[in-house]
Amino acid sequence: MLPSDLPGDLPSFLQRFGSDEQCRAYLFQARWPDGFCCSACGHDRAWAHKARLVDECTACGKQHSLLAGTIFEQTKTGLSRWFLAIYLVTSSKGGISAMELKRQMGFGSYQTAWSWLHKIRKAMVRPEREPLAVRVEADETYVGGPRSGKAGRGATGKVKVAGAVESGRGQTQGRRLGRLRLAVVPDVSARSLEGFLAAAVARPATIATDGWSGYGGLAAAGYAHEPLNLASSWGDAALRLPAIHLVFGLAKRWLLGTHHGAVSAKHLPAYLDEFVFRFNRRTAKNLSHRFARVIEHAVRIQPTTYRALVTT
């Protein structure tokens, strides 16, 4: 559960998280929400070594690094700088590019801003995400590529992206769309598309798709499949599957607007994760809600080095 006293604007945020000590206290609470528990003996009290960001169990003396096993592991930068960067990224309506983060944070190099952004994006993915449910619209699209599309289902030089979004959910609250999942897929075969949906959608949800054969095995896989008999034009598909095509359009505009389309195929999954994170939390009233979620996830995922980011 998110704290109830999160700051609602930048001045309040700086007052709340302006020092490393304040950030350390919040990170400690995020890492041990039920209170400290020694991994060696189970004791619930520890001494804090503030200079080293280590908590030592008062019973057995085992030391627990506050930053180990988080996106902050081995950082040489104070936690208050990290917290500010996360707030700037998450509080912005459309996000910010690495160049803009470099400018606002005063980083000496674009490489630093880029690596921080990608580490923050990794923390935008909840370690155990609940699958989509009830009724889902699913389809695939093509992103990027320097060359125009070709005839048929595909486009030369573009990346294939599968998507699924809950539709018709939450209408009593005035919201037509629910949660979203996007993922890069190697092709549009049944193996790839059904594999994506198996990981993204709970059974026995209803999945509406077009008539592409790659979705033909959904009924046998335990879903209530609604294959729509669409014409070949995009307009008919957008009309009959409006939710997922709306999402695809928003994602492409976001990539072009915030990142100017300068996203390589290798790193596209990270950008899709950020878009999904923002879309699924688009109704958050407090600017710090997304910040709090990233911190919550940041202490539960494995750290990533710059070398790993540029080679994966």
C-alpha positions as a Python dict, from the first residue, in 0.01 Angstrom:
ca = {
    (1, 'M'): (0, 0, 0),
    (2, 'L'): (132, 344, -92),
    (3, 'P'): (197, 599, 187),
    (4, 'S'): (-86, 844, 241),
    (5, 'D'): (141, 1145, 292),
    (6, 'L'): (319, 1157, -44),
    (7, 'P'): (414, 1509, -160),
    (8, 'G'): (194, 1652, -433),
    (9, 'D'): (434, 1897, -598),
    (10, 'L'): (806, 1955, -651),
    (11, 'P'): (864, 2197, -357),
    (12, 'S'): (694, 1950, -121),
    (13, 'F'): (896, 1666, -269),
    (14, 'L'): (1225, 1848, -212),
    (15, 'Q'): (1122, 1923, 144),
    (16, 'R'): (1035, 1557, 205),
    (17, 'F'): (1330, 1397, 21),
    (18, 'G'): (1590, 1672, 11),
    (19, 'S'): (1856, 1486, 208),
    (20, 'D'): (2016, 1144, 182),
    (21, 'E'): (1904, 1068, 538),
    (22, 'Q'): (1538, 1128, 450),
    (23, 'C'): (1570, 911, 138),
    (24, 'R'): (1745, 638, 334),
    (25, 'A'): (1457, 623, 585),
    (26, 'Y'): (1201, 595, 306),
    (27, 'L'): (1405, 330, 121),
    (28, 'F'): (1443, 130, 444),
    (29, 'Q'): (1064, 130, 484),
    (30, 'A'): (1019, 23, 122),
    (31, 'R'): (1266, -262, 158),
    (32, 'W'): (1128, -386, 490),
    (33, 'P'): (763, -270, 493),
    (34, 'D'): (682, -500, 785),
    (35, 'G'): (991, -399, 978),
    (36, 'F'): (1351, -517, 963),
    (37, 'C'): (1407, -892, 963),
    (38, 'C'): (1756, -1040, 966),
    (39, 'S'): (1804, -1289, 682),
    (40, 'A'): (2035, -1498, 903),
    (41, 'C'): (1856, -1524, 1236),
    (42, 'G'): (1518, -1355, 1186),
    (43, 'H'): (1582, -1088, 1451),
    (44, 'D'): (1383, -766, 1410),
    (45, 'R'): (1630, -500, 1528),
    (46, 'A'): (1937, -352, 1364),
    (47, 'W'): (2193, -75, 1408),
    (48, 'A'): (2220, 169, 1119),
    (49, 'H'): (2568, 253, 983),
    (50, 'K'): (2469, 567, 797),
    (51, 'A'): (2803, 634, 631),
    (52, 'R'): (2803, 290, 471),
    (53, 'L'): (2427, 246, 422),
    (54, 'V'): (2449, -82, 615),
    (55, 'D'): (2214, -215, 883),
    (56, 'E'): (2369, -459, 1131),
    (57, 'C'): (2154, -710, 1315),
    (58, 'T'): (2175, -648, 1690),
    (59, 'A'): (2148, -1022, 1761),
    (60, 'C'): (2391, -1196, 1526),
    (61, 'G'): (2585, -905, 1377),
    (62, 'K'): (2504, -984, 1015),
    (63, 'Q'): (2525, -675, 800),
    (64, 'H'): (2256, -598, 545),
    (65, 'S'): (2332, -345, 273),
    (66, 'L'): (2037, -116, 209),
    (67, 'L'): (2132, -80, -158),
    (68, 'A'): (2244, -436, -242),
    (69, 'G'): (2004, -611, -476),
    (70, 'T'): (1838, -285, -585),
    (71, 'I'): (1881, -54, -885),
    (72, 'F'): (2096, 166, -658),
    (73, 'E'): (2359, -102, -591),
    (74, 'Q'): (2718, 27, -612),
    (75, 'T'): (2603, 378, -691),
    (76, 'K'): (2842, 657, -599),
    (77, 'T'): (2567, 917, -610),
    (78, 'G'): (2361, 1020, -310),
    (79, 'L'): (2011, 880, -274),
    (80, 'S'): (1857, 1228, -286),
    (81, 'R'): (1986, 1270, -642),
    (82, 'W'): (1840, 934, -741),
    (83, 'F'): (1506, 1016, -582),
    (84, 'L'): (1492, 1350, -763),
    (85, 'A'): (1568, 1185, -1098),
    (86, 'I'): (1294, 926, -1042),
    (87, 'Y'): (1049, 1200, -950),
    (88, 'L'): (1131, 1404, -1260),
    (89, 'V'): (1085, 1101, -1485),
    (90, 'T'): (764, 975, -1327),
    (91, 'S'): (590, 1306, -1256),
    (92, 'S'): (622, 1432, -1612),
    (93, 'K'): (301, 1360, -1804),
    (94, 'G'): (478, 1226, -2111),
    (95, 'G'): (812, 1136, -1961),
    (96, 'I'): (1146, 1291, -2052),
    (97, 'S'): (1429, 1196, -2282),
    (98, 'A'): (1782, 1120, -2170),
    (99, 'M'): (1897, 1457, -2305),
    (100, 'E'): (1632, 1638, -2101),
    (101, 'L'): (1723, 1439, -1787),
    (102, 'K'): (2089, 1531, -1844),
    (103, 'R'): (1994, 1898, -1862),
    (104, 'Q'): (1769, 1900, -1556),
    (105, 'M'): (2001, 1690, -1337),
    (106, 'G'): (2321, 1858, -1451),
    (107, 'F'): (2489, 1533, -1553),
    (108, 'G'): (2827, 1561, -1718),
    (109, 'S'): (2748, 1313, -1993),
    (110, 'Y'): (2457, 1183, -2196),
    (111, 'Q'): (2572, 828, -2113),
    (112, 'T'): (2500, 882, -1743),
    (113, 'A'): (2151, 1015, -1807),
    (114, 'W'): (2076, 733, -2052),
    (115, 'S'): (2187, 460, -1810),
    (116, 'W'): (1991, 614, -1521),
    (117, 'L'): (1678, 628, -1735),
    (118, 'H'): (1709, 264, -1833),
    (119, 'K'): (1763, 155, -1473),
    (120, 'I'): (1453, 352, -1374),
    (121, 'R'): (1258, 188, -1658),
    (122, 'K'): (1351, -156, -1526),
    (123, 'A'): (1199, -55, -1193),
    (124, 'M'): (875, 38, -1371),
    (125, 'V'): (800, -331, -1426),
    (126, 'R'): (631, -489, -1128),
    (127, 'P'): (814, -813, -1035),
    (128, 'E'): (488, -1009, -1012),
    (129, 'R'): (231, -852, -1240),
    (130, 'E'): (-127, -970, -1222),
    (131, 'P'): (-248, -1089, -1562),
    (132, 'L'): (-520, -908, -1751),
    (133, 'A'): (-874, -1033, -1697),
    (134, 'V'): (-1243, -1016, -1795),
    (135, 'R'): (-1241, -899, -2159),
    (136, 'V'): (-927, -817, -2356),
    (137, 'E'): (-862, -684, -2705),
    (138, 'A'): (-541, -813, -2864),
    (139, 'D'): (-359, -739, -3186),
    (140, 'E'): (-12, -666, -3315),
    (141, 'T'): (148, -364, -3479),
    (142, 'Y'): (478, -253, -3629),
    (143, 'V'): (704, 16, -3484),
    (144, 'G'): (996, 208, -3632),
    (145, 'G'): (1188, 116, -3942),
    (146, 'P'): (1331, 347, -4207),
    (147, 'R'): (1143, 193, -4497),
    (148, 'S'): (778, 204, -4592),
    (149, 'G'): (552, -94, -4530),
    (150, 'K'): (508, -376, -4775),
    (151, 'A'): (196, -560, -4881),
    (152, 'G'): (65, -822, -4641),
    (153, 'R'): (87, -857, -4266),
    (154, 'G'): (410, -680, -4185),
    (155, 'A'): (642, -396, -4280),
    (156, 'T'): (1002, -405, -4394),
    (157, 'G'): (1252, -296, -4131),
    (158, 'K'): (997, -257, -3853),
    (159, 'V'): (974, -421, -3511),
    (160, 'K'): (675, -642, -3435),
    (161, 'V'): (490, -550, -3116),
    (162, 'A'): (205, -750, -2963),
    (163, 'G'): (-47, -578, -2739),
    (164, 'A'): (-339, -661, -2513),
    (165, 'V'): (-561, -420, -2322),
    (166, 'E'): (-860, -469, -2096),
    (167, 'S'): (-1167, -321, -2264),
    (168, 'G'): (-1508, -245, -2122),
    (169, 'R'): (-1373, -247, -1768),
    (170, 'G'): (-1443, 17, -1505),
    (171, 'Q'): (-1726, 186, -1697),
    (172, 'T'): (-1905, 282, -1378),
    (173, 'Q'): (-1602, 497, -1292),
    (174, 'G'): (-1604, 656, -1635),
    (175, 'R'): (-1304, 458, -1762),
    (176, 'R'): (-1342, 242, -2068),
    (177, 'L'): (-995, 89, -2076),
    (178, 'G'): (-819, -109, -1807),
    (179, 'R'): (-462, -234, -1787),
    (180, 'L'): (-225, -277, -2079),
    (181, 'R'): (54, -514, -2182),
    (182, 'L'): (295, -461, -2474),
    (183, 'A'): (586, -677, -2584),
    (184, 'V'): (821, -715, -2879),
    (185, 'V'): (765, -1049, -3054),
    (186, 'P'): (993, -1219, -3309),
    (187, 'D'): (709, -1283, -3556),
    (188, 'V'): (330, -1308, -3580),
    (189, 'S'): (313, -1686, -3566),
    (190, 'A'): (76, -1870, -3334),
    (191, 'R'): (368, -1966, -3112),
    (192, 'S'): (471, -1603, -3057),
    (193, 'L'): (127, -1445, -3026),
    (194, 'E'): (-31, -1716, -2814),
    (195, 'G'): (281, -1727, -2598),
    (196, 'F'): (253, -1354, -2536),
    (197, 'L'): (-116, -1381, -2445),
    (198, 'A'): (-59, -1682, -2220),
    (199, 'A'): (179, -1471, -2011),
    (200, 'A'): (-33, -1154, -2022),
    (201, 'V'): (-394, -1270, -1987),
    (202, 'A'): (-557, -1488, -1722),
    (203, 'R'): (-778, -1780, -1817),
    (204, 'P'): (-1071, -1793, -1889),
    (205, 'A'): (-1081, -1428, -1998),
    (206, 'T'): (-1244, -1331, -2324),
    (207, 'I'): (-995, -1226, -2593),
    (208, 'A'): (-1115, -1037, -2899),
    (209, 'T'): (-882, -1051, -3200),
    (210, 'D'): (-899, -1026, -3576),
    (211, 'G'): (-920, -1340, -3783),
    (212, 'W'): (-545, -1395, -3815),
    (213, 'S'): (-452, -1764, -3791),
    (214, 'G'): (-191, -1685, -3526),
    (215, 'Y'): (-476, -1654, -3275),
    (216, 'G'): (-650, -1974, -3382),
    (217, 'G'): (-546, -2178, -3079),
    (218, 'L'): (-677, -1945, -2807),
    (219, 'A'): (-999, -2139, -2752),
    (220, 'A'): (-807, -2463, -2709),
    (221, 'A'): (-577, -2284, -2463),
    (222, 'G'): (-871, -2209, -2234),
    (223, 'Y'): (-979, -1861, -2343),
    (224, 'A'): (-1316, -1742, -2468),
    (225, 'H'): (-1198, -1635, -2811),
    (226, 'E'): (-1386, -1377, -3018),
    (227, 'P'): (-1227, -1381, -3364),
    (228, 'L'): (-1368, -1086, -3556),
    (229, 'N'): (-1414, -1114, -3930),
    (230, 'L'): (-1232, -799, -4034),
    (231, 'A'): (-1161, -662, -4376),
    (232, 'S'): (-798, -610, -4474),
    (233, 'S'): (-795, -233, -4421),
    (234, 'W'): (-660, -76, -4103),
    (235, 'G'): (-972, 138, -4071),
    (236, 'D'): (-1198, -166, -4028),
    (237, 'A'): (-961, -316, -3771),
    (238, 'A'): (-951, 12, -3575),
    (239, 'L'): (-1330, 28, -3582),
    (240, 'R'): (-1386, -327, -3461),
    (241, 'L'): (-1094, -335, -3215),
    (242, 'P'): (-1090, 29, -3103),
    (243, 'A'): (-922, -15, -2764),
    (244, 'I'): (-599, -180, -2871),
    (245, 'H'): (-565, 38, -3182),
    (246, 'L'): (-612, 350, -2970),
    (247, 'V'): (-329, 228, -2747),
    (248, 'F'): (-103, 155, -3044),
    (249, 'G'): (-159, 506, -3177),
    (250, 'L'): (-83, 663, -2839),
    (251, 'A'): (235, 457, -2799),
    (252, 'K'): (367, 554, -3142),
    (253, 'R'): (293, 923, -3084),
    (254, 'W'): (469, 902, -2747),
    (255, 'L'): (780, 747, -2904),
    (256, 'L'): (785, 1018, -3170),
    (257, 'G'): (698, 1307, -2940),
    (258, 'T'): (907, 1242, -2629),
    (259, 'H'): (1190, 1045, -2786),
    (260, 'H'): (1168, 1178, -3143),
    (261, 'G'): (1153, 822, -3276),
    (262, 'A'): (1519, 771, -3184),
    (263, 'V'): (1463, 429, -3023),
    (264, 'S'): (1666, 132, -3140),
    (265, 'A'): (1502, -207, -3185),
    (266, 'K'): (1733, -349, -2919),
    (267, 'H'): (1608, -110, -2651),
    (268, 'L'): (1246, -79, -2763),
    (269, 'P'): (1119, -325, -2495),
    (270, 'A'): (1239, -88, -2220),
    (271, 'Y'): (1052, 204, -2377),
    (272, 'L'): (738, -9, -2412),
    (273, 'D'): (765, -96, -2042),
    (274, 'E'): (770, 274, -1958),
    (275, 'F'): (468, 344, -2176),
    (276, 'V'): (275, 58, -2013),
    (277, 'F'): (370, 187, -1668),
    (278, 'R'): (241, 535, -1753),
    (279, 'F'): (-74, 410, -1922),
    (280, 'N'): (-170, 181, -1634),
    (281, 'R'): (-127, 469, -1388),
    (282, 'R'): (-271, 747, -1601),
    (283, 'T'): (-549, 822, -1351),
    (284, 'A'): (-321, 871, -1049),
    (285, 'K'): (-418, 1200, -883),
    (286, 'N'): (-96, 1248, -687),
    (287, 'L'): (220, 1314, -891),
    (288, 'S'): (419, 1107, -643),
    (289, 'H'): (217, 787, -683),
    (290, 'R'): (423, 673, -981),
    (291, 'F'): (741, 772, -796),
    (292, 'A'): (639, 559, -498),
    (293, 'R'): (567, 260, -722),
    (294, 'V'): (911, 281, -882),
    (295, 'I'): (1080, 290, -541),
    (296, 'E'): (865, -4, -432),
    (297, 'H'): (981, -206, -734),
    (298, 'A'): (1341, -78, -724),
    (299, 'V'): (1416, -265, -401),
    (300, 'R'): (1283, -593, -542),
    (301, 'I'): (1461, -625, -875),
    (302, 'Q'): (1817, -724, -954),
    (303, 'P'): (2068, -446, -1024),
    (304, 'T'): (2187, -383, -1379),
    (305, 'T'): (2524, -254, -1494),
    (306, 'Y'): (2581, -11, -1779),
    (307, 'R'): (2757, -286, -1974),
    (308, 'A'): (2452, -510, -1941),
    (309, 'L'): (2223, -229, -2055),
    (310, 'V'): (2413, -160, -2376),
    (311, 'T'): (2465, -525, -2468),
    (312, 'T'): (2111, -655, -2412),
}
